[in-house]
Amino acid sequence: MNSARRPVRWLVPLALVVVWLGLGGAFGSYAGKLGEVSTNDQAAFLPQNAESTKVIEQQKAFNQQETLPAIVVWASPAGSDISPAQQQAATAALQSLKGAPGVEGAPSPAFPSEDGKALQGVVPLSPALGEELGATLDSIRAAADAVPDTRAQLAGPAATQGDLGKAFAGIDGLLLGVALAAVLLILLLVYRSVILPFLIIISSVFALGVAGAIVYVLADNDIVRVDGQVQGILSILVIGAATDYALLLTARFREELAATGDRAAAAWAATRGSFGAIAASAATVALGLLALLLSDLTNNRALGPVGAIGVVCAVLTTLTFLPAVLALMGKTAFWPAKPRSADAETGGHGIWRRVAHWVDTRPRQLWTVTTGLLLVGAAFFPALQSKGVPLDELFVNDAPSVAAQQTLGKHFPGGSGQPAVIIADADNQAAVQKAAARTPGVADARVVTGTPGGKPLVVDGLVRIDATLSDAPDSDTAKKTVQNLRDQVHATDASTLVGGYTAQQYDTQRTAEHDKNVIIPVVLAIILAILIVLLRSLLLPVLLVATVGLNYLATLGIAGLVFEHGFGFSGTDASVPLYGFVFLVALGVDYNIFLMSRVREETLRLGTRQGMLRGLIATGGVITSAGVVLAATFAALIVIPLAFLAQIAFIVAFGVLLDTIVVRSLLVPALVRDIGPAVWWPSSLGREAGDDHAGSTEGSPKENSPAVG
């Protein structure tokens, strides 16, 4: 090469590194600032077109101002009756909070339960308290604790939101720290290098910083809505995806460097050789996430663009910063280890040579057994009950609001403090109220009045009726009651609307079922189209989608058993199966893309049989490492004590490992080996390369398998 051009070839990688260092310095802190523009108000994530959501808008007119109720419940630790003096003290404690910071309007008096062993009162709070909610709840507890010989607890939406805030407190540092520590440990064990793991982590942190900055701006301008769950998934998704893509690229760079010794040429060849697989895999995840925009649930629609932004940023750092820094460092990046080619006889390649030999000699037996095992797991799919998470299972650990709700349900009707809210025409108020009161499961139905004991409050020709349910507001029985209640009042007046907490849970569950039926086919179609374009085949993409779909069903079947019998969950959030599908299928196809794009490349030279075996050997170690990394990063979600994220963590982590170890390593290679060149139909790929070993070679000796011999 001309010596005059030699300095120039380093200017591009040097400039890229400098640019990314600047971007990392400018935007790196934004991933930790997302909490400033996020909300944990669950009412903000209800279905857009649901009946309960329409009620929220209409019931605002019946309050002078929108409030967030905190329910104070007092009970005697000894189980004795509440005295009149204690009731007076409780009422005085509530009234002392009037005008306190965060309190909107006048608190209610304290009133006793029918068994006389507990008291209840409601303190209306401002819904815009944000981070000040915790301090306001503490002041309420302090006032309530002044009632002698009782134990005061806080329940209701405000208390639940306060506990959610505590669950997500410090999410930025803790979750990111745990995820990065897991990734670092795995990379150190895989590469036995001191420098390369840190380069990969720096690349993923840069991606997260830029993604965080973009999402921050969008959320700050109300273009997207972010809560703690979306925030946590974004961090995990970016770290996991960026690391996976980095592993693929660095593995290719190591091969090229070992073959040529030219670090700049190796970096360019690695980028060019892995670009198609990385771009296609990122497209499956990003477009799969964007399909969530079809959801009627706001939190699903929020995760779609936020997650897609994160994946795009992960691809950008992998294809720009990482090749640039590898080109500058060369072999030093792998110190103290030395780069070696994919055909090396040492190290992990020995394992994959044995796997390839097994695939080559027993393909039909292998794919039959693995398919059977996955079908056994899939048979338990109905065990996963996606009917919603009861309030007492919302948090993984004990939460004060859950204990308070249990106390409330013990002494008052199960739906106390969380009534079904009925909005009806004022002219039909009496008939609607009567229909509500006679509905089985409704303990009481009272119209909201302008003054205590006064006439019904009429706003724009409408009245509000609060129906207290007999059962706990998050129970299946209460949801059935709401369904029956709607039937009753709609038969009386079709324009009547029924909302409230239980109705919101019921509507969310129904909407999630609808979303799943709409979005899953769309995601499958997107993935299938990408695979057809990438592999230029019809049969193979269908097989790949079928295998990851089977892996998804098997994972949910096993998860259903583990959740019920291992973790004690009676059900999952209604959105868990959809989230699990998007992540597992999109990410599962990733590993098949990594494998089959390399297999196709080798098949062009060697034919289908040798191409499959050499592709498996070359990518086996790196893809398995990528799967372990991704599983570890998603498992980090368990540091947030919420059942929803714990369930997602298990499903994705277990499903990714199952896909990596069984589907991608055994099932897919065995299917391709057994089908032979016909797997590329309608292309003639494989046959053109002179592949004369199509079909199964059950029992063939190892020496007849030159790729693995």
TAWO-V822861 format. One line per field, one symbol per residue. ss: DSSP state (~ for helix, > for strand, _ for the rest). phi: phi as a letter, one per 30 degrees, with the letter a starting at -180 (. if undefined). psi: psi as a letter, one per 40 degrees, with the letter a starting at -180 (. if undefined). Layout:
# TAWO-V822861
ss = ???
phi = ???
psi = ???
This chain:
# TAWO-V822861
ss = __~~~~_~~~~~~~~~~~~~~~~~~~~~~~~~_~~~~>___~~~~_>___~~~~~~~~~~~~____>>>>>>>>>________~~~~~~~~~~~~_______>_______>>_____>>>>>>>>>___~~~~~~~~~~~~~~~______>>>>>~~~~~~~~~~~~~__~~~~~~~~~~~~~~~~~~~~~____~~~~~~~~~~~~~~~~~~~~~~~~~_____>_~~~~~~~~~~~~~~~~~~~~~~~~~~~~~~~~~__~~~~~~~~~~~~~~~~~~~~~~~~~~~~~~~~__>~~~~~~~~~~~~~~~~~~~~~~~~~~~~~~~~~~~~~______________~~~~~~~~~~~~~_~~~~~~~~~~~~~~~~__~~~_______~~~_>____~~~~~~~~~~~~________>>>>>>~~~~~~~~~~~~____>>>>>>_>______>__>__>>>>>>>>______~~~~~~~~~~~~~~~~~____>>>_~~~~~~~~~~~~~~~~~~~~~~~~~~~~~~~~~~~___~~~~~~~~~~~~~~~~~~~~~~~~~~~~~________~~~~~~~~~~~~~~~~~~~~~~~~~~~~~~~_~~~~~~~~~~~~~~~~~~~~~~~~~~~~~~~~__>~~~~~~~~~~~~~~~~~~~~~~~~~~~~~~~~~~~~~~_____________________~~~_____
phi = .ddddedddcddddddddddddddddceddddcdedccbcddddbdedcddddddedddeddcdadbcdcccbcbdediddddeddddddddddddddidejdcicddddbddddicabbbccdcddcdiddeeddddddddddddddhbccbcbjeddddddddddcdieeddddddddddddddddddchbdceeddddddddedddddddddeddddcidbcbbddddddeeddddddddedddddddddddddddcicdddddddddddceddddddddddddddddddddccddddddeddddddddddddddcbddddddddcidedceddcdbddcddcidddddddddddddcbdddddddddddddddddcedddcccjceedcdcdcdceddddddddddcbeecdibddcccbdedceddddddddddejcdabbddcdbeiddedcbhicbcbccdddcedcddddddddddddedddddadddcbbjedddddddddddddeddddeddddddddddddddchbcddeddddddddddddddddddeddddccciddabedddddeddedddddddedddedddddddddeccjdddddddddddcedddddddddddddddddddcdbdeddddeddddddddddddcdddbddeddddddiedddeddcejdddidccdidbeidddddcedbd
psi = ihddedddeeddddddddddddddddededdeedddeiiehddefihdeiddddddddedeeidihihhhhhhhihdeeiihiddddddddddddeeheihehhahiiihiiideeeiiiihhhihefdbeeddddddddddddeehifihhihaidddddddddddeheddddddddddddddddddddefidddddddddddddddddddddddddddefdihhadddddddddddddddddddddddddddddddddehdddddddddddeddddddddddddddddeeeeiehddddddcddddddddddddddecdddddddddbdddeheihiiieeieiaedddddddddddddfdddddddddddddddddedeehhfeihideedidihhdddddddddddeiidehefihhhhihddedddddddddehhehdihhihidiheaihhhhfeiihhhhhidiheeidddddddddddddddddhdeiihaiddddddddddddddddddddddddddddddddddefidddddddddddddddddddddddddddedeeheiiideddddddddddddddddddddddddddddddeidddddddddddeddddddddddddddddeeeehfhdddddddddddddddddddddddddddddddddadedeheieidddefhefiiifheiideegdde.
